[in-house]
Amino acid sequence: MSQAQSADSGGLVPKYQNYQRQKCFIAYTKQTEWAEDLLSACEEVVSKPEFNLELDYVGKRFTPDDVTLREKALELIANARYGIYDLSYWWDDQEGKWKMPGNVFIELGIAIALNRPTLLLRHANNQELELPECLKGLKNKILEFSGFYSLKKALNKNLQQWISQYPEKSWWNRYCFLGGRVCKYRETYPQKKGKKTKNNLSCYIFDSTDVDRYDFRCVIEEVLERYSLVKFTYLDALSLTEGYDFLLCTYCQNARSTPFAIYRITPNTSPGTLITLGISIALENQFENAIPKIIMVENSQDIPSLLLGYDFVEARSDNDKRSNLLQAIPEVIQKIRKNTWKATPLPFEVISLPDSDYSEPNLSNKDDEISQLRSQLADNPEVNKALDLIEQNKGDLKVTAEILAHQSGYQVHPKSNLWNSLVDKCRQAIYQAIYEGEFPETVEAVVTLLTLLTNFTGLPVGILVPIAIYILKQGIPNYCELPVSKNPVSMEKA
């Protein structure tokens, strides 16, 4: 890669270029009784020829004199071709309670922000514990293991071949790997486009479920109400963003668009708080600009080691918390107002065009073209039905797709544009196929594209016939640069 290309990486350094062997990052808690089995199973699997990766983690080569633990974690996560994250809580015999893998959640947040491929794990002894709220939407994506052999079996079955795409291509890509979709928020940053703070200044408060939660919130509200421009929201008030599948998407969106936040760190801090902190940490580095944050603690021993180096507001009594906040809030507001950072063009790969409708989806020479399509496609009843309908509708692909969708029992939101939404869904499928290395080098035949779209969208092949024809008429490069429609489809079988 040229120096010019590397300069487009913002504050992220593509150190993988100097690796003798590409890496797989693993985030785990060394105090767990299964830590040794975890490392051994992962090492054995990722070193296989089909992966050929070196297992790496923060503590493996960390020297405090070089960089902070947080900086080392960010470097490894950003440059690894894959990441494995053990989200398991662990039982502390000395304290007689379950402990949260705080550093792992922060590392997962970093991976989400930097769009790194992830594999999520959870030990079987966590079955008695309820999955954290922010992870419930990902339940089907979390692999359970009980020891060395069950983990090795799960990894062999589920670990994808590592992505040949350079890591920085994912750093700057609008396709979100975890969300499985193109996301406009991927290039959003709190101070982007010189946002002014003369009007409202939004703030999110990430607190814990401690017994004094009510008192803590009273202190927060008493202080923030003195600043009329500050409008605050609590983490537990956030709901799933319309059109998105995971609550973590909502947390990520807010981390990317909120000028500052208040985090309370205690043993009862929610995983969502730490994941969001990780997202914020990664964004600061990626966009080379600090996101002001107030981190409040009662006991410095509760601080995850990855957060060491930040300034904390350490206070136990409500009076001390109030006094410290009264001092900290004006300083944060002043920092935001003085922020002179200006957004520069970033090399996001998927280019958005101005909002507009897609070009008219029609077959021009319909008789000849449909005859050619019949010769290409196999004798599939659904495919033939779709081609017949295209012919009946005089080559109108849009009308045909909508009729087939309704006949198949699929419904969309009344405000959604069904055709645009279907086209978007297929485009996201193509991005996912490219990302996973499943997209063929050339796609010239409708049958090839239909097979791929069927596998990656789960839609009936009949509905996909007019979409596939439209895509090939547009050409894959042009089609992949079309804008995402404003009302993403939400289809459910009637």
C-alpha positions in Angstrom: 0.0 0.0 0.0 1.2 3.5 -0.8 1.9 6.2 1.7 -1.0 8.2 0.2 -3.3 5.3 0.9 -2.1 4.9 4.5 -2.6 8.6 5.1 -6.3 8.1 4.6 -6.6 5.9 7.6 -7.2 8.8 10.0 -5.6 8.0 13.4 -5.6 4.3 12.7 -2.2 2.8 11.7 -2.3 -0.2 9.3 0.4 -2.1 11.2 -0.8 -5.4 9.7 1.3 -4.5 6.7 4.4 -5.4 8.7 3.1 -8.6 10.2 5.0 -11.8 9.3 1.7 -13.6 9.8 -1.8 -12.1 9.9 -3.6 -12.2 13.3 -6.8 -13.3 14.9 -7.5 -11.2 18.0 -9.1 -12.9 21.1 -10.7 -11.0 23.9 -11.1 -13.1 27.1 -10.8 -12.9 30.9 -7.7 -14.7 32.2 -9.3 -15.4 35.6 -11.8 -17.8 34.1 -11.2 -21.5 34.8 -11.6 -22.2 31.1 -9.1 -19.6 29.9 -6.4 -22.2 29.0 -8.8 -24.4 27.1 -10.1 -21.3 25.3 -6.7 -20.2 24.1 -5.6 -23.7 23.1 -8.8 -24.4 21.1 -8.7 -21.1 19.3 -4.9 -21.4 18.6 -5.4 -24.9 17.1 -8.3 -23.8 14.8 -7.1 -20.4 13.6 -3.6 -21.8 12.7 -5.1 -24.3 10.3 -4.0 -23.8 6.6 -7.4 -22.5 5.6 -7.1 -19.7 8.2 -3.4 -19.5 8.7 -3.7 -16.9 11.5 -1.7 -16.2 14.6 -3.7 -15.8 17.8 -3.0 -12.6 19.5 -4.3 -10.7 22.6 -3.5 -7.6 24.6 -1.5 -9.3 27.3 0.7 -11.4 24.9 3.2 -8.7 24.0 2.2 -5.7 26.1 4.9 -3.6 27.7 3.7 -0.6 29.7 6.7 1.5 28.7 5.6 1.4 25.1 1.9 2.3 25.0 -1.2 2.2 27.3 -3.1 -1.1 27.5 -6.0 0.7 25.8 -3.9 1.8 22.8 -2.5 -1.7 22.5 -5.9 -3.2 22.4 -7.1 -0.8 19.8 -4.1 -1.4 17.6 -4.5 -5.2 17.7 -8.3 -5.1 17.1 -8.0 -2.7 14.2 -5.4 -4.7 12.4 -6.6 -8.3 13.1 -8.3 -10.1 10.3 -10.8 -11.6 12.7 -11.8 -11.3 16.4 -13.1 -13.8 18.9 -14.8 -12.4 22.0 -15.7 -14.5 25.1 -18.6 -12.6 26.6 -18.9 -15.1 29.6 -19.3 -13.9 33.1 -17.1 -15.7 35.6 -17.6 -16.8 39.2 -15.3 -15.2 41.8 -15.0 -17.6 44.7 -13.4 -15.0 47.0 -16.2 -12.5 46.6 -18.9 -15.1 46.1 -20.5 -13.5 43.0 -20.5 -13.4 39.2 -18.0 -10.9 37.7 -18.6 -9.1 34.4 -15.9 -9.3 31.6 -15.5 -5.5 31.6 -12.5 -5.3 29.3 -14.0 -7.8 26.8 -17.1 -5.6 26.4 -14.9 -2.5 25.9 -12.9 -4.5 23.3 -16.1 -5.6 21.6 -17.2 -1.9 21.4 -13.9 -1.0 19.7 -14.4 -3.9 17.2 -17.9 -2.7 16.4 -16.8 0.9 15.8 -13.9 -0.2 13.5 -16.1 -2.7 11.7 -14.0 -5.8 12.4 -15.4 -9.3 11.8 -16.3 -10.9 15.2 -17.2 -14.3 16.6 -19.0 -14.2 19.9 -18.7 -16.9 22.6 -20.4 -17.7 25.9 -19.6 -20.5 28.3 -22.3 -23.0 29.1 -22.2 -22.2 32.9 -23.7 -18.8 32.0 -27.0 -20.5 31.1 -28.4 -19.5 34.5 -27.6 -15.9 33.8 -29.9 -13.7 31.7 -28.3 -12.4 28.6 -27.6 -8.7 28.9 -30.4 -6.5 27.3 -28.1 -5.1 24.6 -27.0 -8.6 23.5 -30.4 -10.3 23.4 -30.9 -9.5 19.7 -27.6 -11.2 19.0 -28.6 -14.4 20.9 -28.5 -16.6 17.7 -25.0 -15.2 16.8 -23.4 -16.2 20.2 -21.8 -19.7 20.2 -22.0 -21.7 23.4 -19.1 -23.9 24.6 -18.3 -25.9 27.7 -14.7 -26.8 27.2 -11.8 -27.4 24.8 -13.6 -30.0 22.5 -17.0 -28.3 22.3 -15.3 -25.0 21.5 -13.1 -26.5 18.9 -16.1 -28.1 17.3 -18.0 -24.8 17.3 -15.1 -22.9 15.9 -14.6 -25.4 13.1 -18.2 -25.2 12.2 -18.7 -21.4 12.4 -15.4 -19.6 11.9 -15.4 -18.1 8.4 -12.3 -18.0 6.4 -10.5 -14.8 7.3 -11.3 -12.0 5.0 -8.7 -11.2 2.4 -9.8 -7.6 2.3 -7.4 -5.2 4.0 -8.5 -4.1 7.5 -8.6 -0.4 6.5 -11.1 -1.2 3.8 -13.5 -2.2 6.6 -12.6 0.8 8.8 -14.0 3.1 6.1 -16.8 1.0 4.8 -20.5 1.9 5.1 -21.4 -1.8 5.2 -21.5 -2.8 8.9 -20.3 -6.3 9.5 -22.1 -6.9 12.8 -25.4 -5.3 11.7 -25.2 -7.0 8.3 -26.3 -3.9 6.4 -25.3 -0.6 4.9 -25.5 2.0 7.6 -25.4 5.8 7.1 -24.1 6.2 10.7 -20.8 4.6 9.8 -19.4 8.0 8.8 -21.1 10.0 11.5 -19.1 11.8 14.2 -20.3 14.0 17.0 -18.5 17.2 15.8 -18.8 16.4 12.1 -19.7 19.4 9.8 -18.8 21.9 12.6 -22.0 21.4 14.6 -22.8 24.4 16.7 -23.6 24.3 20.4 -25.5 27.6 20.7 -28.8 25.6 20.8 -29.3 22.2 22.4 -26.4 20.1 23.4 -27.4 16.4 23.7 -25.9 14.2 26.4 -26.4 10.5 27.1 -26.1 9.2 30.7 -24.9 5.6 31.1 -25.5 4.7 34.7 -25.7 1.4 36.6 -28.3 -0.6 38.4 -27.0 0.0 41.9 -29.3 0.5 44.8 -28.6 4.2 44.9 -29.6 4.6 41.2 -32.4 7.0 42.1 -30.2 9.2 44.2 -27.5 9.2 41.5 -30.0 10.3 38.9 -31.3 13.1 41.2 -27.8 14.4 41.5 -27.3 14.3 37.7 -30.6 16.0 37.0 -30.1 18.7 39.7 -26.8 19.7 38.1 -27.7 19.4 34.4 -30.9 21.4 34.9 -28.7 24.4 35.5 -27.6 24.3 31.9 -30.7 24.9 29.7 -28.8 23.9 26.5 -28.0 20.4 27.8 -30.7 17.8 26.9 -30.0 14.5 28.4 -31.2 10.9 28.0 -30.6 7.8 30.0 -29.2 4.6 28.4 -32.2 2.5 29.5 -34.6 5.0 27.7 -33.1 4.1 24.3 -35.1 1.8 22.1 -34.3 -0.1 18.9 -34.0 2.3 16.0 -36.6 1.7 13.3 -35.2 -0.3 10.4 -32.4 -1.8 12.5 -32.2 -5.3 14.0 -30.0 -4.8 17.2 -30.1 -2.6 20.2 -26.3 -2.3 19.9 -27.0 -0.5 16.6 -28.9 2.2 18.6 -26.0 2.5 21.1 -23.5 2.8 18.3 -25.5 5.5 16.5 -25.8 7.5 19.7 -22.1 7.2 20.4 -21.4 8.5 16.9 -23.8 11.5 17.1 -23.7 12.7 20.8 -21.2 15.5 21.7 -20.6 14.2 25.2 -21.7 11.5 27.7 -21.6 10.7 31.4 -20.6 7.2 32.4 -20.9 5.7 35.8 -18.6 2.7 36.5 -19.4 0.3 39.3 -19.5 -3.5 39.6 -23.1 -3.2 38.4 -22.4 -1.2 35.3 -24.2 -2.6 32.3 -22.4 -4.2 29.4 -24.1 -1.7 27.1 -22.3 1.1 28.9 -18.9 -0.5 28.5 -19.5 -1.4 24.8 -20.5 2.2 24.1 -17.4 3.4 25.9 -15.4 1.1 23.6 -17.1 2.5 20.5 -16.3 6.1 21.7 -12.7 5.2 22.3 -12.3 3.8 18.8 -14.0 6.8 17.2 -11.7 9.2 19.0 -8.7 7.4 17.4 -10.3 6.9 14.0 -11.4 10.5 13.5 -8.4 11.9 15.5 -10.6 14.0 17.7 -11.5 13.7 21.4 -15.1 13.0 22.4 -15.5 14.6 25.9 -16.7 12.2 28.5 -17.2 12.3 32.2 -16.4 8.9 33.9 -17.7 8.7 37.5 -16.5 6.1 40.0 -16.9 5.4 43.7 -14.0 3.1 43.9 -11.0 3.2 41.6 -10.7 -0.6 41.9 -13.9 -0.9 39.9 -12.2 0.6 36.8 -11.5 -1.9 34.0 -7.8 -1.8 33.2 -8.5 -0.7 29.6 -9.8 2.6 31.0 -6.8 3.5 33.1 -5.3 6.7 31.9 -8.5 8.6 31.6 -9.4 11.3 34.2 -12.1 10.1 36.5 -14.5 11.8 38.8 -14.1 9.8 42.0 -16.7 10.5 44.6 -18.7 8.4 47.1 -21.2 10.8 48.7 -24.0 12.6 46.8 -22.5 16.0 47.8 -19.1 15.1 46.4 -20.7 13.9 43.2 -22.6 17.1 42.9 -19.6 19.3 43.5 -17.4 17.4 41.0 -20.1 17.5 38.4 -20.6 21.3 38.9 -17.0 21.7 38.1 -16.8 19.1 35.3 -19.8 20.1 33.2 -18.8 23.7 32.4 -15.3 22.4 31.4 -16.8 19.9 29.0 -19.2 22.4 27.4 -16.2 24.8 27.0 -14.2 22.1 25.3 -17.0 21.3 22.8 -17.5 25.0 22.0 -13.8 25.5 21.4 -13.5 22.4 19.3 -12.1 23.6 15.9 -11.9 20.2 14.4 -13.3 20.1 10.9 -14.3 16.9 9.1 -12.2 16.0 6.1 -13.3 13.7 3.3 -12.9 10.1 4.4 -12.4 7.1 2.1 -15.6 5.3 2.7 -15.8 2.7 0.0 -19.6 2.7 -0.6 -20.4 6.1 -2.1 -23.8 7.6 -1.4 -25.4 9.6 -4.1 -28.1 12.3 -3.4 -31.4 10.9 -2.4 -33.4 10.0 -5.5 -35.6 7.2 -6.9 -33.9 4.4 -8.8 -33.9 4.5 -12.5 -37.0 3.2 -14.3 -36.9 -0.6 -13.9 -38.1 -1.8 -17.3 -37.1 -4.2 -20.0 -36.8 -2.2 -23.2 -36.9 -5.1 -25.8 -39.0 -7.3 -23.6 -39.9 -10.1 -26.1 -36.3 -10.8 -27.1 -34.9 -10.3 -23.6 -37.5 -12.6 -21.9 -36.8 -15.3 -24.5 -33.1 -15.0 -23.8 -33.8 -15.2 -20.0 -35.9 -18.3 -20.5 -33.0 -20.0 -22.2 -30.7 -19.0 -19.3 -32.9 -20.1 -16.4 -33.7 -23.6 -15.4 -37.3 -25.0 -15.5 -38.2 -23.6 -12.1 -41.9 -23.0 -11.7 -41.4 -19.8 -9.6 -38.9 -18.4 -12.1 -41.2 -19.2 -15.1 -44.1 -17.5 -13.2 -42.0 -14.4 -12.7 -41.0 -14.3 -16.3 -44.6 -14.7 -17.4 -45.7 -11.9 -15.1 -42.9 -9.6 -16.5 -44.2 -10.3 -20.0 -47.8 -9.6 -18.9 -46.7 -6.3 -17.4 -44.9 -5.3 -20.6 -41.4 -5.5 -19.1 -42.2 -3.5 -16.0 -39.9 -5.1 -13.4 -41.0 -2.9 -10.5 -44.7 -3.7 -10.8 -43.8 -7.4 -11.3 -41.7 -7.5 -8.1 -44.4 -5.8 -6.0 -47.1 -8.2 -7.3 -44.9 -11.3 -6.6 -44.1 -10.0 -3.1 -47.7 -9.5 -2.2 -48.7 -12.9 -3.7 -46.0 -14.6 -1.6 -47.6 -13.1 1.5 -44.9 -10.5 2.3 -45.9 -7.2 3.9 -44.1 -3.9 4.3 -44.7 -0.8 6.3 -47.3 1.4 4.6 -44.8 4.2 4.2 -42.2 2.0 2.6 -41.4 2.0 -1.1 -41.5 -1.7 -1.7 -39.4 -1.7 -4.9 -36.7 0.5 -3.4 -36.6 -1.5 -0.2 -36.2 -4.8 -2.1 -33.5 -3.3 -4.2 -31.7 -2.1 -1.0 -32.1 -5.5 0.6 -30.4 -7.2 -2.4 -27.7 -4.6 -2.5 -26.9 -5.3 1.2 -26.8 -9.0 0.3 -24.2 -8.3 -2.3 -22.1 -6.3 0.1 -22.3 -9.1 2.6 -21.3 -11.7 -0.1 -18.3 -9.5 -1.1 -17.4 -9.0 2.5 -17.4 -12.8 3.2 -15.5 -13.6 0.1 -18.5 -15.4 -1.5 -19.1 -13.1 -4.4 -17.9 -14.5 -7.8 -15.3 -12.6 -9.8 -17.7 -12.1 -12.6 -21.5 -12.1 -12.6 -22.9 -12.1 -16.2 -25.8 -14.6 -16.0 -29.0 -14.1 -14.1 -28.9 -17.6 -12.8 -25.6 -16.9 -11.0 -27.0 -13.7 -9.4 -30.2 -15.4 -8.4 -28.4 -18.2 -6.6 -26.4 -15.6 -4.6 -29.3 -13.4 -3.8 -31.4 -16.4 -2.7 -28.7 -17.6 -0.3 -28.0 -14.2 1.2 -31.5 -12.6 1.4 -33.7 -15.6 2.2 -36.4 -14.2 -0.2 -38.3 -16.5 -2.6 -36.5 -16.9 -5.9 -39.6 -15.6 -7.8 -39.5 -12.2 -6.2 -35.7 -12.0 -6.9 -36.1 -12.6 -10.7 -37.1 -9.0 -11.6 -34.5 -7.6 -9.1 -31.7 -9.7 -10.5 -32.6 -8.6 -14.1 -32.6 -5.0 -12.9 -29.2 -5.3 -11.2 -27.6 -6.8 -14.3 -29.1 -4.1 -16.5 -27.7 -1.5 -14.2 -24.3 -3.2 -13.9 -23.0 -4.3 -10.5 -20.6 -1.2 -10.0 -23.4 1.3 -10.7 -26.0 -0.6 -8.7 -23.8 -0.7 -5.6 -23.4 3.0 -5.6 -27.2 3.7 -5.6 -28.6 5.5 -2.5 -30.2 3.6 0.4 -34.0 4.3 0.4 -35.3 6.3 3.3 -37.8 3.7 4.4 -36.0 0.3 4.7 -38.3 -2.6 4.2 -39.4 -4.6 7.1 -41.0 -7.8 5.6 -42.8 -10.4 7.5 -44.6 -13.5 6.3 -48.4 -12.9 6.5 
